[in-house]
Amino acid sequence: MSSGMKMLYCGCSLGAMAAAAAMSLFLPVVARAADAAASDTEVATAAGSLEEVVVTATRREEKLKDVPVSVSVLSGDPLEVLGDSGQDIKQLAFRVPSLNIESSNGRAFPRFYIRGYGNTDFHDFASQPVSLVYDDIVQENPALKGFPIFDQADVEVLRGPQGTLFGRNSPAGVVKLESAKPKLGETSGYIAFSDGTHNSANVDGVVNLPLNDALAFRASLQLQHRDNWINDPINLTTLGGYEDMAARLQLLYAPDDSFSALFNVHGRSLNGSSTVFRANIIQLGSDKLVPGFNPAVTFSDGPNSATLGTIGTNAHLTWNLPFVTLQSITGYETVQKYLSVGDIDGGYGPGFFSGSAQPSGPGPIPFAVQTSAGVHSHEQLTQEFRVVSKNDGPLQGQAGMFFFYENVTAADDDYCVPGGDSPACGVTLFTLQDTTVSRQKNDAEAVFASLEYTVVPAFKLRAGIRYTEDHKVFDVLESTVVPPPSPPNHASAAANNVSWDVSATYEVDPDVSLYTRIATGFRAPSFGSPSTGIPIQVAKTEKNISYETGVKADLFDRRARVAFDVFYYDVSHQQLTAVGGASDETLLINASNTIGKGAELDFNAHLLPTLVLNLSGSLNDTKIHDPGLTVAPCFNWGGTDHCNVLNPINAAGNVEINGNPLPEAARWVGDASLRYDYPFGTGSLYAFTDLSYRSAMNLTLYSSSEFVAAPLAEAGLRLGYTWADSKYDVAAFCRNCANQIRIVGGIDFENATGYINDPRIVGVQFRARF
């Protein structure tokens, strides 16, 4: 057993003692168990009223209106239509208030932001302040976070620190995905086919089978495909396509009401293009694309690809005892393969620094860059034990222990390119020039407890606490870069922290609740990969304290629902990533403080019995507070054309970023959808339309005229017919119907390198349920 694994399990005795002590706080007042399942899942019977929404934001089922947390839920049409055109998890970006998801590694490596708070680090050891939890298992490594969304019960977005009840790095919030579960005594399922522009094909299949009175099996499969559609006349190849397959097998054993066991095995295989970087596509002095830009053409002098394979399994065991519920949640995840290769300079030719007369372009190319990042080996093991009270009285609670272990070995590679001067290259292009292979081991142990006390029926108080110990070790196993990374080749970091939250809920009347919440969260120290002449980087512990207050209400006899909140947070020592610039390096830095404030709105309504409206939006105002913090500017090599930095530049030539907003933090976000049904024949004609908008946002820590994502509005439309009690559904659809193309990411060389959003996809779909 490895030292990390020993530490993982040696923490059990301490955790057990703490959990037992926490449980003793509420055991004396536990009364006979109350079965609230019926009320939690009730559906309003009045015509045109909204169904009750049940969430697990507090790790137990509760009505959305009763939870003192800013939560958005995606399910049904608003969730299903997003996958029509074969989009990946980034489809969730801006679909709910304050959520952004982006990637510079194609479909394989998404980065999440909540309330503008996230991390742009693209290295294989990157940690993020937004936690992705899939079927109660944290997906810590970014290569795991892109697992496809299919056969989904719902998606919950929990905004603000969730460090008490969720196990890893969640000071910004949690994106919580819950798969549809096997059902006893029911044979059911569905099959769905769609195809669209660029042969963007989607196949979803689900079957639920009862094996006997106590066993049920559920199999879910998704296949996604897109043809290559971007022509590269230099490489004489095409890019932009993918083959993405994912599957999930679940087995439920529930012999009686006192015990259940749910087993889950899942995997993914992805092959296709990585992000396509494009040189000189941004007009200098603006955030606009150059005139005549053609999304279907790119120029490069190196290969582009992304491959990813993951496998995971988990087991959920539940014992319903007379006074408490005991739960054990065990998870194992592994990245079997991951490699993303790209021509990062986005152009062709050696660049003028080489002195070569060989042509290059399009536009000025300073130097050629061909790199890859990949995971050589990876394993993650998590174990959680929880005890939850079953209490008729005013006091309820839960407590538990959480253990985490991860071991990752990954490499950053550079390849021979035109004009390369490395002796390893000779005259051979696109062979390995140099590599740096590193390993990170991480283990963490935590104990937690949460209590809820009903002071009077209309007023509830909640409080939670979590103690965490976190240890990381980082080693450079091999490096052939010249000059090599500065020694030492070994580093370690440890942190312990107490996270807590307190909240209060006041029920004004049965349909209106007010709440307020104060919560803290933390992210343990992070390591940055070393590179040429740069040692192992260590970013200090990051901590956040957040304040929010809001109202949740059912309106007009439950024909409408609204949730509105305002928030303020203060992050100390936020871990930030400075990418590119004159040094062409990725550097981890800490900002003294980051302040975020804003407001969020969710509104749902049955305007008519056959007309449903969903409306959401947010304001996020973020600001870095650190007068001494500077980063390298975009790379200006001289001449009359150069990128335009809008912040002060100090005597050393670095940019002062104090007062800037966080990168990838759109100030305004809005989403609206509308569905109308019209009875026709034996079924119903329907139209579903949605529009997502985000305002402009910085792509870098400094402000410039060029490296800004211009405002983006994407519209979707689905026209269909459903019949036989919704058993069959046929529809035509489009995503990004107006074909609005915008820069969504970039590399801050002066050759204005950027990448864009997906183009318009038009297609058809057929779905059959049984």
N, C-alpha and C positions, 0 to 999 in steps of 0.2 A: 504494500500500500504506500502511496506517495506521501510525503510530509504534509502536503495540503490536505489530502484525504484524512490523515490522522488528526489534523487540527479540526477538520470538519466534524468528525465524530467525537472527539474529545470534549467538544463544547456541549455535548448532550446533557451531562449531569448538572452543570450550572444552569442550562436552559430549563431543564425539568423542574429544578427547585424554584426558579423564578416564576414559571408558568403555574406551578402548583400554588405558590403564594398569591398570584393574581387571581386564580380561580377561587381561592378561599374568600375573596372579597364579596363574591355574589352567591356562593353556594348556600349560606345560611338562610337566604331569603327566597330560594327557589321553591316555587309551588308546583302544582300539577301542570304538566305540559299543556299548552294551548295549541290547537291546530288552526293556524291562521291561513293555511294555504288557499282555502276557498275565497276568502276576502281579498287576498293578495292577487289573485288571478282573475277576479271577476271582470266580466265584460258588460259595459253598460247596455241595457236592453232598449232604451229609448231610441227611436228611429233617428239616425243622423248624429248620434252622440259618439264621442271618442272612447276607444278602449282604454282601460286602465293600464298604465305603463309601470312595470315592475323592474327594478334595477338591483344590482348587487354591489353597488358602490361601497357599501359598508361590510362587504363579505357575507351578507345575509340578505334574503329577499325582502325588499321594502318597496312601498309605493314611491314613485318618483317625487311626489309632492311632499313626502315626509322626510326626505333625505336632506340634511343640512350641508350639501355640497353642490357646487355648480356642475351639473351633469347634462350632457346631451346624448340622446339615443338615436341611432340610425337603425331602422328595420323596415321591412315591407318594401313598397315601391321606391322610396328615396334611396334605399341601399341596393336593391336589385338592378335598377336601370343603369347604375354606374358601371357595372361590369359587362354591359352588352357588347362594347367594342373591344374587349380584351384588355382593358386597363388593369394595372397592378394596384398595390395598396396606396400608391400616391393619389388614386382617385378620390380618397377621403379628404384631401387638402381643401380647405375653405368650404367644406360642405356643412360644417358646424362652426359655431363661433370659436375664434381664437386658435384654430388648428391649422398648421401648415406641415406638409411632408414634401421633401425634395430629395434628389439624388444626383450625384455626378458619376455614378457607376451603373447607369441603366436601371434594370428592374431588380438588381441584386442587393442593394445596399442603401436603404432609405434612411433619411434623417428626419426626426420629428421635432416640432416646436409647438408649445402651448403658451398662449399669451405673449408671444414673441421670444420666449425663453427656450433656447435649445443649444445645439452645438454643431458647427459646420465641419468638424474634423472628419476626414474621410479615410483615416488609417484603420487597419484591421484591429487595433486595440482600443479604438475610440469608445469612450463612454458617453452616454447621453442623459440629460436631466429629465427626459420624458421616458417613462417605462412603458414597454409594450408587453402586455400580459395576454397570452393566448391560452384559453381553457385553464386558467388559474396558474399557468407556468410562465414565469418571466422569461423573455427572449432577450438576453443581455447583449450578445454580440450582434453588431449591425447586420451581419450576413444572415441572421435568423429572422430579422424583423420584417422581411418582405414576403413571408409566407402568404400565399394567396388567400383571399376572402371568398369562400364558397360554402354552401350548405350552412348558412350562418343563422343563429338565433337572433343576435343583434350585435351592434357595436356601441359600446359606452365610452364616452370621452369625459374623463374626470379632470376638471381644471383646478389648479392649485396643488400645493404639497399633499401627497398621499403617503407620507413616510411611516405612518403608524401601522397600517394594515397591509401594505404592499411591500414586498421584500427587497427590492433593489432600486437604487437611484431614481427616485421619483419626486424631486423637489419642484418640478414644473407641473407634473400631472401624470396621468396614466391613460393610455389607450387600451381598452379592455375588450377583447374579442371573445365571443362565446359561440361555440359550434352548436348546431342542433343535435340533441341527444337521442340515443335509441329509445324506442317506446315499446313497452310490454304489450302483448296482445294485439298488435296492429301491423298489418302488411301494407306498406305504402312506399311512395317514392315519386320521383319525377325524372324526366329527361328533357334537356333543353339544347337546341342547336341554334347557332347564329353565325352569320357570315356577312362581311362588309368590305369596305374599301381596303385595298392592298391585301385582300384575302384574310382580313382580320376575323378569324374564326374562333368561336367559343363552344365547347361542349361541356355540359354539366350533367352528371348522373348521380342519383341517390336511390338507394334501396334500404328499407327498414324491414327486418324480418324477425318475427317472434320465433324463438327456437323451442321454448316450452313456457310454462306459466311463470318461470323465474328468470328466463334468459331472453335477451333481445340483441340483435346484431344490426349495425348500421354501417354501410359502406358509401363513401362519397368520393367522387372523382371529378377533376376539372382538367381539361385540355385547352390550351390557348396557343394560337398560332398567328403569326403575321408574316407575310412575304417581305423580303428586302425591297425597299422602295426608294432608297437614297443612292443615287449613282455617283461613283467616284471615278472620274475619267483618268486620274493619275494611276491609281491602283488597278484600274479596269475591273472593279468589283462593285457590289452593291451592299448596302448596310440598312439597318433599321428594323430587321426582322427578328423573330424569336420563336422558339418552341419551348413552352412552359407547361409542365405537367405536375400536378399535385394530387395526392390521394390521402384519405383518412379512413381508418377502420376502427370501429368502436364496439365494445361488448359490454353490455350491462347485465349484472347479476343482482337480482333483488328478490330473495326468497320470501321475505316478509317486510313489514314496516320497520323492523328493528335494525336491518342491515342492508347495505347496498355496496356494490363494487363496480366501478366504471373503469374500463381499460381502453386506452387510446394509442394507436400506432399511426404515424403520419410521415410523409416524405415528400420531397420536391426535387425535380430535375429541370434545370434551365440551361438552354443553349441559345445563343443569339448575339446580337450586337450590344456593346456597352454604349455609354453616352457618346454621341458624335460631337466632338469639339470642332468649331468652325472659326478659322482665322479671319480677322478684319470684317466681321459682319455687323459691328456696331459703328454707327456714325460718330466719329470723334467730336466731342462737345455736346453729345446728346445721348439719350437712352433708346434711340430708334434704330431699327435695322437699316442697312445701307439700301439705297434705291436699287430696284431690280433683284432683290434677294430671292433666291429660289430654294425653298425647303427641300426639294427633291434632288439637289446637287450639292456635293461637298468635295473638298480637295484635301488629300492627305498623302503621306509617303510611307505609311506604316499600317500594319494590320489593326483590326478592331474586333474584339470579341468579349463575351462574358459567359462563363460556365459556373454553375452552382449546383451542388447536390447536398441535401440535408435529410436526416432521418431523426425522428424523435419518438418517444413513448412516454406515457404517464399513467399513473394509477390513482384513482380517487376512492378511498374507502371511508364509509360513513356508518357510524353506530348510533342509533337513536335509543338512548337510555331513558329511564323514567324522568330524570331531572336535567340531563345535559345531552348534547350531541357531540360526539367525538369524530374528528376528521383527520385523515392522513392523506397528504397529497405529495406524491413522489414523481419527479420528472427527470428525464434524461434527454439531452439534445446534442447532436453532433453535426458539424459541418464537415462532410466527407470530402468535398472539393469546392474550391472557390478560386477563380482567377479572372481578373478584369484587366484587359489590355487595351490601350488607347494611344492615339497620336495626339498628345496633349497640346502641342502648339497649334494644332488644327490646320496646318498648311503643308506645303511640300517644298523640298529643296533644302540646301544646307544652311541658309541664312547668311546675311552679309558679314557676320563676325568671323566666319570661316575663311573669308578671303577668296572663296571659290567663284569662278565665273559661271558655274552651273546655275541655270534659271531657278527661281523660287517664287512662291506665291500662294494664294492670291494676295496681292499687296505686299507690304514689307514683312519679312519673316526674320526676326533677330537670330534665332537659333532653332534647331530641330530638337524635338523632345518626344521620345517614345518610351513609355513606361508600362509597368504592370504591378498589380498588388494581388496577393493571393494567400490563402490559408493553407498551410501544409498539413496541420492536424488541429483538431479542436474537440473538446468534450466539455459538457456542462451538466452538473448534477445538482438538483435542488430537492430539499425535503422540508415539508411543513407539517407541523402537528397543531391542531386547533381544538379547543373545547368551547362550545357555545351554549349558553344557558337557555333553558326552555321554561320561561318564567311568566306566570300569570300576574305577578306582583309588579310594583313600580320600578324595580331594579333588574336590568338585564345586562349581560356582558359576554365577552369572549376573551380568550387569552391563548397564547401559543408560542411556539418556537419555530425558527426558520434557519435553515442551513444552505449555504451556497458554495459551490466549488466550480472553478473553470480553469482550463489549461489550454492555451492557444499558442501555436507556433505559426508564424506568418513571415512573408518575405516581400520586400520592395525591390523591384528590378528595373534596371535601365538597359536599353537595347541600342545597338549600333545604328546610327542614323546618318543620312547624308552630311558630310562635313565633319563627322566625328573624328576626334584626334586621339582616341584611346588606342594603345598598342594592341589591346585585345580585339579590336575591330578589323584592322587591316583594311581590306577592300570589301569585306562581307557585311551586308546590311542586315539589320533586324535579327542578329544573333545576340546572345546575352553579353552585355558589356560589363556590368557589375551587379552585385546583389548584396542585400543586407537581410540576414535571417535572424529573427528575434523570437523570444518566447516570454509570455506573461502567464504567471500563475496567480490566481486570486481565490481566497476563501473568505467567507463572511459568516458570522453567527449572530443571531438576534433573538430576543425575547420581547413579547409585546402583550398588551392588554388594553381593552376598551370597555367602558361602562356607559350605560344610558340609564338615567333616572327620570321618571315621570313625576314631577313635582305636583302638578295637578293635571287633569286630563288634557288641558290645552297647552301645557308648558312642559317641555322636555329639555334636559341638560345632557350633554355627551362629553366625554373626555377620553383621550387615548394616549398611550405612551409606548415608546419602543426604544430599547437599548441595542445598539449594533456595534460589533467589532469587525473591522475590515482589514485584511492584510493582502498586499500585492508584492510580487517579486518579478523583476524584469531583467532578462539577460540577452545580450547580443551574442548569438551563437556563431555567426560568421559574417564577415563583411569584406568585400573586395573593392570598395570604392576608394578613390584616390583624390585627396588625402582621406584616410580612414576616419571614422567617428572618434571624437576625443574620448580618452579613457575617463572613468572606469567603464567596463563593459557589464557591470552588474549594479543594480539599484533595488532598493526595497522601500516600501512605505506602509505605514499602518495608521489607522484612525479609529477612534471610538466616538460614539455620538448618542445623545438622547434626543429623539424626535418626539414631538407631542402635538396634540390638537385639542381645542375646546370649542364647543359650539352650543347653541341654544336654538330651539324651535318653538315658535308661539303660533298656535292655531287661532286665528282671528275668528273664523267660523269654519264649518266643515269643508268649505271650498277654498279657503285662503289661508296660507301659512307664511309667516315671516321667519327668516333665519339669519344668524350671524355666526361667523366662524373665524378662528385664529388658528393657524397651523404652521408648523415648521418642517423642513426637510433638509437633507444633506446629500452631497455626492462625495465619495471618498477620493483621495488623490488619484490623479491619472498620469500615465506615462505617455510620452510622445516618442515615436520612433526616431532613432538617431540617423544622421546622414552625413554627407561630406563635411568633415571638420566640426560637426555638431555632436555634443554628447547626448546621452539619454536625458530627456527632458522630464521634469516632474512638476505637475501643477498641484497647488495646495488644495486642501479640503474646501469645498464650496458649501455654503449654508444659505437657506432662504427662510424668511418669515413672511407670512401672507395674511392679509386681513380681507374679508369679504362679507357682504351682507346682501340679502336678496329677498324676493317675494316669489312664491309659486301659487298659482290659482287656477281653479276650474271655473269657467265662465259660461253663462247662458245655458244653464241646465246641462252642463258638461258637453256642450257643443264646441267649446273652445278651451284652450289651455295656454297659459303664459308662464314663463319663468324669466325673471330679470334680476341681474346682480351687478354690483359695482365692486371693484377690488383694488388693492394696493399691495405690492410686494417689494421686498428689499433683499437682494442677493449680495452676500459678502464673499469676496474672493472668487467671483465667477470665473470658471475655466473657459477661456476663449481660444480660438484658433486663428492665427494670422497665416494666410495662405498666399503663396506666390510673391508678388512684388519683385523688387530688384534682386533679392537674394534667391528667388526661386526655391524657397524652402517653406516647410510647414512648421510653425513654432507655436508651442503651447504657452499661454500667458494667463495671468490672473488680473482681473480688474478689481479695484478696491471695493466698489459697490456698483450695482445696477439697480435702477428703480423702474418698476413697471406699474402702470395704473390704467384703469379703463372700465368698460361695462360690456355686458353680454345679454343677448335677448334670444329666447326661443318662443315661437308662437305657432300654434296649430289650431285649425278651425274647420268644422263642417259648415261652410257658408250656406250650402244647401245639402239635402240628403245625398245628392250625387256629385257634389263639388267640394273637394278637400284642398285646403291651403296649408302649406308649411312655410314659415318665414323665420329666418334667423339672421343675426348680425352681431358684430363686436367692434369695439374701439380698443386698440392697444397702443399705449403711449409708453415707449421704453427709452431709457437714457442711461448711458455709461457715465459714472461719476469717478473719475480718476485723473486728476490734473497732470500727473507725471507719466501717464501711459502713452506710448508711441508704437507705431508699427511702420514697416517699410511701405513706401508708396508703390504705385504701379511703375513698371519698368520703362523709364524714358531714356532712350539711347541717343537723343539729340535730334537735330533737324527741326523743321518747322512744325511737323505734326507730332502731337504728344497727347497723352491722356490728361484730363483736367481734374486735379485734386482740389477739393473745395475746403479742406481743413488747413489750419496753419502747419507749416513745415519748419522744424527746428534747425539749428545750426548743423546738426549731424545728418540732415537730409531725411529725417523720419517724420511721420505725420502724427500730430497730436489728435487723439480721438475722444478726448473728454467732451461729454455732452452729446455724442452721437447716439442714434438709435441702434439697437442690436441688428445684426444682419438677418435677413429672412423674416423680419418682423413687419408685416403689413399693418399699417395704422388702421385701415378700415377693411372689414370683411363682411360680405353679405351673401345669403343664399335664399332662393325662393323656389318653391315648386307648387304646381297646381295640377290636380287630377279631376277630370270630368267624365262621368259615365252616362251613357244614353241607351236605355233598353231598346234592343232591336232583334226581332225574330225570337229565337230561343236563347239568346245571350245578350251581350252588351257591347256596344262600341265604346271605346274610351280614348281619351287623349291625356297624356302626361307630359308636362313641360317643366324644365327647371333651368335656373340661371344662377351661376356662381360668379361672384365679383370679389376681387381684392385690389386695393390701391397699390401704388408704387412702393418698392422696398429696396433698401440697400442690399447688395450682394457681398460687400466687404465691410470690414470694421471701420474703414475710413469712408468719407463721402466723396464721390466724384461725379462728374457729368455722365460718364459712360457705364460704370458698373452698377447700374440700377435696373431692377426689373420693372418695366413700365406697367401701368394698370392693365389688368387682364379680366375680361368678362367672357365666360364660356357658357353657351346655351346648349341644352339638350331637348330633344323632342321624341316622343314615342306615341305612335298611333296604332291602335290594335283592336282586336275583337276577341272576346272570351265567351265561351259557351259551356254547356253541360255543368252548371254550378262551378264555373271557373276551373273545370278539369282541363280544358284546352285553351291555349292562348297563342294567337299569331299576331305579329306586330312588325311594323317598319320603324326604324329609329335613326337618329343621327346624334353624334356627340361633337361638341365644338362646332355647332351647325354653321356659324358665321365664319368658320375657318380663321379665327383670330390668332395670328402667330406672334408670339412675343419671346424676347430673351428671358429665360428663367434661371440662368446660371452663367458664370463666366470664370475665366482665369485672367488675372490682372497683369498680363503682359501688355505692352503698348500696341501690339497688333490686334487689340480689341477682340480677343477670343471669347466666344459665347456658345451656348446651346439653347435649344428652343423647346416649346411645349409640343404636344402631339397635334397633328393636323386633324381636319374634319374627317370623321368616319361615318359613312352611311351604310346601313345594312338592314337585314331582316332576321327575325327570330321566331322559332316555334317551340312551345313548351307543352308537355303533356304530363299530367299527374295521374297517379293510380293509388 
